[in-house]
Amino acid sequence: MAAIDLRYENGTVRIDDESDSSNSSDESDEPDEPDDALSTHAVLESHLDAELIRELDLEADPRSDTSRTPAFRYAELRAALSASPLAVDDRVLSLADLPPLESAYELRPYQAAALGDWLETDRWADLSRSQSPELETARAPAGVLELPTGSGKTVIAIEAIETLQTATLVVVPTIDLQEQWIRELEREFAVDVGRFGGGEQRLGPITVSTYDSAYLKADAVGDRFGLVVFDEVHHLGGEGYREIARLLAAPARLGLTATFERPDDAHEVIEGIVGPLVHRVDVDELAGDHLAAYDLKRLAVSLTDAEREAYDRHQKVFTDYLARSNIQFRSGSDYQELVKRSGSDPEAREALLAKQRARAIVYGSDAKLEALEGILDDHRDDRIIVFTAFNDLVYDVSERFLIPAITHQTGTAERREILERFRDGTYSRVVTSNVLDEGVDVPDATVAVVLSGSGSEREFTQRLGRILRPKADGRRAILYEVVASDTAEENVSQRRR
């Protein structure tokens, strides 16, 4: 029987043919038949379907007379080899031992359903255990769970780690989220959690990494984890971050997000390297029971005469250029095309600047700030978060209404202090840019105000999630959208719903 050896090497699974060594014990002194001299890749081609070879991205490596596939294909490769007559010596993973992991969490029914749907994707469910005794307890589920912010995605991931009982890498977008995950994992499992990021590079059987650090470390630790959890998995759609998932051999993969689809369609890439969307829960399904019941109020405001004149003038420069250039401006790729052209086309640059000026007028209009003043006055006893896409507007609101501000420029220590004072009631209002949209453990708020933002459904869902924590007194949460009438912002508002 032909035999092959699998091992991890620099972000790939290397496949060596061991047949020669097995044939050396044959009693015959006759020279090897020509088939015995087949390359490793030829051996695979003789035992696996050609279409499967292509799907697994298997390629011959003439330098080492081996075959290779990207590490993320490991689970599928192992399943395919198990169904073939090839004998396999699998040395791909090098997993640290873990103490028994036990979580005290009791999943809510919707959380248990999400976890169950993910576990059912196990690509090794039908793997021949007699041929693969080293995989006796291993599982290889792969997929993405989409649940609203505040619905307990972290809890589901913790239960997934407990269920699989395997070395795990958790990848998160920010240092704040990394700190939250480490605290939660150490409290729940009583283990010393490793860390990549925040000035520390320490590997543990359970490790939490930022996306930036994982990008730098993935090929060096790609064989050390049986499960990888991607929090805010939509980040993997970025060109660089995709390599994290590709370089890891972890057979079990779990993606978590509040909104999976990306406007640039990069979620299709994520499906290939993490897994498809296997379970989705809408905000409306949980509101009133597991999330706070909420009301959505849309306040239309009008530009002043001076603002209107300036807005129309800048917007005309922009739309006239689009008409001449046959750019539809329906997606993020259209915007990128305009940015690209602006580097060499003065008219494109002027159109881009005109768009930015028109947007600034809309987002910082006097009427919006007056509307905000009314909202703050109406909700004097409520906790309020004000969102806007622009740092300048954050600081304007902060100065005008004496509200603590958090932007990307806010230091980590200052941000934590503001959020802690918001949590304990010292502060009742906070104004922020996009920095609080993703995953940050924001204290409960009852009112959110969106002064400006993109057309992203993900952004809108995450902002809604900031206020949708269950309220002890049963009060309904309120999300205000303040939109300038008869401007492009009206279309933006519709797109993000």
Stockholm file with secondary structure:
# STOCKHOLM 1.0

chainA/1-497         MAAIDLRYENGTVRIDDESDSSNSSDESDEPDEPDDALSTHAVLESHLDAELIRELDLEADPRSDTSRTPAFRYAELRAALSASPLAVDDRVLSLADLPPLESAYELRPYQAAALGDWLETDRWADLSRSQSPELETARAPAGVLELPTGSGKTVIAIEAIETLQTATLVVVPTIDLQEQWIRELEREFAVDVGRFGGGEQRLGPITVSTYDSAYLKADAVGDRFGLVVFDEVHHLGGEGYREIARLLAAPARLGLTATFERPDDAHEVIEGIVGPLVHRVDVDELAGDHLAAYDLKRLAVSLTDAEREAYDRHQKVFTDYLARSNIQFRSGSDYQELVKRSGSDPEAREALLAKQRARAIVYGSDAKLEALEGILDDHRDDRIIVFTAFNDLVYDVSERFLIPAITHQTGTAERREILERFRDGTYSRVVTSNVLDEGVDVPDATVAVVLSGSGSEREFTQRLGRILRPKADGRRAILYEVVASDTAEENVSQRRR
#=GR chainA/1-497 SS CCEEEEEEETTEEEEEECHHHHHTTCSCCSCCCGGGGCCHHHHHHHHSCHHHHHHTTCEEETTTTEEEEEGGGHHHHHHHHHTSSCEEEEECCCCCCCCCCCCCCCCCHHHHHHHHHHHTTCTTTTCCTTTCGGGTTCCCCEEEEECCTTSCHHHHHHHHHHHHTSCEEEEESSHHHHHHHHHHHHHHHCCCCEEEETTEEECCSEEEEEHHHHHHHHHHHTTSCSEEEEETGGGGGSTTTHHHHHHCCCSEEEEEESCCCCTTSTHHHHHHHTCCEEEECCHHHHBTTTBCCEEEEEEEECCCHHHHHHHHHHHHHHHHHHHHHTCCCCSHHHHHHHHHHHTTCHHHHHHHHHHHHHHHHHHTCHHHHHHHHHHHHHTTTSCEEEECSCHHHHHHHHHHHTCCEECTTSCHHHHHHHHHHHHHTSCCEEEECGGGSSSCCCCCCSEEEESSCCSCHHHHHHHHHTTCSCCTTCCCEEEEEEEETTSTHHHHHHHTC
#=GC SS_cons         CCEEEEEEETTEEEEEECHHHHHTTCSCCSCCCGGGGCCHHHHHHHHSCHHHHHHTTCEEETTTTEEEEEGGGHHHHHHHHHTSSCEEEEECCCCCCCCCCCCCCCCCHHHHHHHHHHHTTCTTTTCCTTTCGGGTTCCCCEEEEECCTTSCHHHHHHHHHHHHTSCEEEEESSHHHHHHHHHHHHHHHCCCCEEEETTEEECCSEEEEEHHHHHHHHHHHTTSCSEEEEETGGGGGSTTTHHHHHHCCCSEEEEEESCCCCTTSTHHHHHHHTCCEEEECCHHHHBTTTBCCEEEEEEEECCCHHHHHHHHHHHHHHHHHHHHHTCCCCSHHHHHHHHHHHTTCHHHHHHHHHHHHHHHHHHTCHHHHHHHHHHHHHTTTSCEEEECSCHHHHHHHHHHHTCCEECTTSCHHHHHHHHHHHHHTSCCEEEECGGGSSSCCCCCCSEEEESSCCSCHHHHHHHHHTTCSCCTTCCCEEEEEEEETTSTHHHHHHHTC
//
